[in-house]
């Protein structure tokens, strides 16, 4: 039996280094090393309408620049169609509350 899932793949910029929100300013103040921009690709199971089904991700990968993030996002979209993206069993930690 083969199980099929609808997946939601998201790649976002984490701009803690340049954002003016309270948490970013706080992180820059307490950090002992330079805070840098980075990109995160996350995969969630999704509903029929394409929205994430839960706040727990199945897969996560970080990238240091936009070019790598674009390539990684495209690979992340392509690999599940061939059964080659392995979802790691990890502690289920919500990405938002």
C-alpha positions as a Markdown table, in Angstrom:
| # | Residue | x | y | z |
|---|---|---|---|---|
| 1 | Unk | 0.0 | 0.0 | 0.0 |
| 2 | Unk | 1.3 | 3.4 | -0.9 |
| 3 | Unk | 0.4 | 6.5 | 1.1 |
| 4 | Unk | 0.2 | 9.8 | -0.7 |
| 5 | Unk | 0.3 | 13.2 | 1.1 |
| 6 | Unk | -0.2 | 16.7 | 0.0 |
| 7 | Unk | 2.8 | 18.8 | 1.0 |
| 8 | Unk | 3.3 | 22.5 | 1.7 |
| 9 | Unk | 6.9 | 23.6 | 1.0 |
| 10 | Unk | 7.9 | 27.0 | 2.3 |
| 11 | Unk | 11.2 | 28.8 | 2.0 |
| 12 | Unk | 11.5 | 32.1 | 4.0 |
| 13 | Unk | 14.2 | 34.6 | 4.8 |
| 14 | Unk | 15.1 | 34.9 | 8.5 |
| 15 | Unk | 16.1 | 38.5 | 8.8 |
| 16 | Unk | 17.1 | 38.7 | 12.5 |
| 17 | Unk | 20.3 | 40.6 | 11.5 |
| 18 | Unk | 18.4 | 43.5 | 10.0 |
| 19 | Unk | 14.9 | 43.5 | 11.4 |
| 20 | Unk | 13.7 | 46.2 | 13.9 |
| 21 | Unk | 11.3 | 44.0 | 15.8 |
| 22 | Unk | 11.8 | 43.6 | 19.5 |
| 23 | Unk | 13.0 | 40.0 | 19.5 |
| 24 | Unk | 15.5 | 40.6 | 16.7 |
| 25 | Unk | 17.0 | 43.6 | 18.5 |
| 26 | Unk | 17.2 | 41.5 | 21.7 |
| 27 | Unk | 19.0 | 38.7 | 19.9 |
| 28 | Unk | 21.5 | 41.0 | 18.4 |
| 29 | Unk | 22.2 | 42.5 | 21.9 |
| 30 | Unk | 22.8 | 39.2 | 23.6 |
| 31 | Unk | 24.6 | 37.4 | 20.8 |
| 32 | Unk | 28.3 | 36.9 | 21.2 |
| 33 | Unk | 28.9 | 36.4 | 17.4 |
| 34 | Unk | 27.5 | 38.3 | 14.4 |
| 35 | Unk | 23.9 | 37.5 | 13.6 |
| 36 | Unk | 23.5 | 36.8 | 9.9 |
| 37 | Unk | 20.6 | 36.5 | 7.4 |
| 38 | Unk | 19.7 | 32.9 | 6.4 |
| 39 | Unk | 16.9 | 31.1 | 4.6 |
| 40 | Unk | 14.9 | 28.2 | 5.9 |
| 41 | Unk | 12.9 | 25.6 | 3.8 |
| 42 | Unk | 10.3 | 23.7 | 5.7 |
| 43 | Unk | 7.9 | 21.0 | 4.6 |
| 44 | Unk | 4.5 | 20.4 | 6.2 |
| 45 | Unk | 1.6 | 18.0 | 5.4 |
| 46 | Unk | -1.2 | 20.1 | 3.9 |
| 47 | Unk | -4.9 | 20.1 | 3.6 |
| 48 | Unk | -6.7 | 19.9 | 0.2 |
| 49 | Unk | -6.7 | 23.7 | 0.0 |
| 50 | Unk | -2.8 | 23.7 | 0.2 |
| 51 | Unk | -2.6 | 25.2 | 3.7 |
| 52 | Unk | -0.4 | 23.5 | 6.3 |
| 53 | Unk | -2.3 | 20.8 | 8.2 |
| 54 | Unk | -0.5 | 21.3 | 11.5 |
| 55 | Unk | 2.2 | 23.5 | 13.1 |
| 56 | Unk | 4.7 | 20.6 | 13.1 |
| 57 | Unk | 7.1 | 20.4 | 10.1 |
| 58 | Unk | 8.3 | 17.2 | 8.5 |
| 59 | Unk | 11.5 | 18.5 | 7.1 |
| 60 | Unk | 13.7 | 21.5 | 7.6 |
| 61 | Unk | 16.9 | 22.8 | 6.0 |
| 62 | Unk | 18.8 | 26.1 | 6.4 |
| 63 | Unk | 20.7 | 27.9 | 3.7 |
| 64 | Unk | 23.2 | 30.8 | 3.8 |
| 65 | Unk | 22.3 | 32.6 | 0.6 |
| 66 | Unk | 19.5 | 33.1 | -1.8 |
| 67 | Unk | 21.0 | 31.1 | -4.6 |
| 68 | Unk | 21.4 | 28.0 | -2.4 |
| 69 | Unk | 17.9 | 28.5 | -1.0 |
| 70 | Unk | 16.3 | 28.6 | -4.4 |
| 71 | Unk | 18.1 | 25.5 | -5.5 |
| 72 | Unk | 17.3 | 23.8 | -2.2 |
| 73 | Unk | 13.6 | 24.7 | -2.4 |
| 74 | Unk | 13.4 | 23.3 | -6.0 |
| 75 | Unk | 15.1 | 20.1 | -4.9 |
| 76 | Unk | 12.7 | 19.8 | -1.9 |
| 77 | Unk | 9.7 | 20.2 | -4.2 |
| 78 | Unk | 11.1 | 17.7 | -6.7 |
| 79 | Unk | 12.4 | 14.9 | -4.5 |
| 80 | Unk | 9.1 | 13.8 | -2.8 |
| 81 | Unk | 7.6 | 13.1 | -6.2 |
| 82 | Unk | 10.3 | 10.4 | -6.7 |
| 83 | Unk | 10.2 | 9.2 | -3.1 |
| 84 | Unk | 13.7 | 10.5 | -2.4 |
| 85 | Unk | 13.1 | 13.0 | 0.3 |
| 86 | Unk | 13.3 | 11.3 | 3.7 |
| 87 | Unk | 11.4 | 12.9 | 6.5 |
| 88 | Unk | 13.4 | 12.6 | 9.7 |
| 89 | Unk | 11.7 | 11.4 | 12.8 |
| 90 | Unk | 12.3 | 14.2 | 15.2 |
| 91 | Unk | 10.7 | 15.7 | 18.3 |
| 92 | Unk | 7.5 | 17.4 | 17.2 |
| 93 | Unk | 8.2 | 21.0 | 18.0 |
| 94 | Unk | 5.7 | 23.6 | 16.7 |
| 95 | Unk | 7.1 | 26.4 | 14.6 |
| 96 | Unk | 4.4 | 28.8 | 15.7 |
| 97 | Unk | 1.9 | 28.9 | 18.5 |
